[in-house]
Amino acid sequence: MKARLNLTIEDSLLEGVKNYAEKQHRSVSDLVESYFETLTKPSKRKNILNLVEKLDKPGIPAEADLKDLYYKENAKKYGF
């Protein structure tokens, strides 16, 4: 069941939100509801850090000089 909610925001902001909603083929209510869902249910939201942590870790020591390793690898690749 849906409930009504009254919001008070600046006129200029409301115009921008209406324009954005129209371009996205969504209603302002739908945008607000989606935003509130991200605030109240963060576990369902995909966080880029969570995705990165799931990636396989390369066998590079944490203290390694990545710039130096990059140049050495390219030198091998191109025969320098």
C-alpha positions as CSV (number, residue, x, y, z in Angstrom):
1,M,0.0,0.0,0.0
2,K,1.3,3.5,-0.9
3,A,1.1,6.5,1.5
4,R,1.2,10.2,0.6
5,L,4.2,12.3,1.6
6,N,4.4,16.1,1.4
7,L,7.9,17.6,0.7
8,T,9.0,21.2,0.7
9,I,11.9,22.0,-1.5
10,E,13.1,25.0,-3.5
11,D,11.2,25.8,-6.7
12,S,14.3,25.7,-8.8
13,L,15.3,22.3,-7.5
14,L,11.8,20.9,-8.1
15,E,12.0,22.1,-11.7
16,G,15.3,20.4,-12.2
17,V,14.0,17.2,-10.6
18,K,10.9,17.2,-12.8
19,N,13.1,17.7,-15.9
20,Y,15.3,14.8,-14.8
21,A,12.4,12.5,-14.1
22,E,10.8,13.3,-17.5
23,K,14.1,12.5,-19.3
24,Q,14.3,9.2,-17.4
25,H,10.7,8.4,-18.1
26,R,10.0,8.2,-14.3
27,S,7.9,10.1,-11.9
28,V,9.3,12.3,-9.1
29,S,7.6,10.0,-6.6
30,D,9.4,7.0,-8.1
31,L,12.8,8.8,-7.9
32,V,12.1,9.8,-4.2
33,E,11.0,6.2,-3.4
34,S,14.1,4.7,-5.0
35,Y,16.3,7.1,-3.2
36,F,14.7,6.4,0.2
37,E,15.1,2.6,-0.5
38,T,18.9,3.1,-1.0
39,L,19.0,5.0,2.4
40,T,17.1,2.4,4.4
41,K,18.3,-0.8,2.7
42,P,22.0,-0.3,2.0
43,S,22.7,-4.0,1.9
44,K,20.7,-4.4,-1.3
45,R,22.7,-1.6,-2.9
46,K,25.8,-2.7,-4.8
47,N,28.8,-0.9,-3.5
48,I,31.8,-0.6,-5.7
49,L,34.1,-1.4,-2.8
50,N,32.3,-4.7,-2.2
51,L,32.6,-5.6,-5.9
52,V,36.3,-4.8,-5.9
53,E,37.0,-6.9,-2.8
54,K,35.4,-9.9,-4.6
55,L,38.0,-9.7,-7.4
56,D,40.9,-12.1,-7.5
57,K,44.0,-10.6,-5.9
58,P,47.2,-10.5,-8.0
59,G,50.3,-11.9,-6.4
60,I,51.9,-8.5,-5.8
61,P,53.3,-7.6,-2.4
62,A,51.6,-4.6,-0.7
63,E,54.9,-2.7,-0.5
64,A,55.8,-3.2,-4.2
65,D,56.5,-0.2,-6.4
66,L,53.7,-0.6,-9.0
67,K,55.2,2.0,-11.3
68,D,58.5,0.1,-11.4
69,L,56.8,-3.2,-11.9
70,Y,54.8,-1.7,-14.8
71,Y,57.9,-0.5,-16.6
72,K,59.8,-3.7,-16.1
73,E,56.8,-5.8,-17.4
74,N,56.5,-3.6,-20.5
75,A,60.3,-3.7,-21.1
76,K,60.0,-7.6,-21.1
77,K,57.0,-7.5,-23.3
78,Y,58.6,-5.2,-25.9
79,G,62.1,-6.6,-25.7
80,F,63.9,-3.5,-24.1
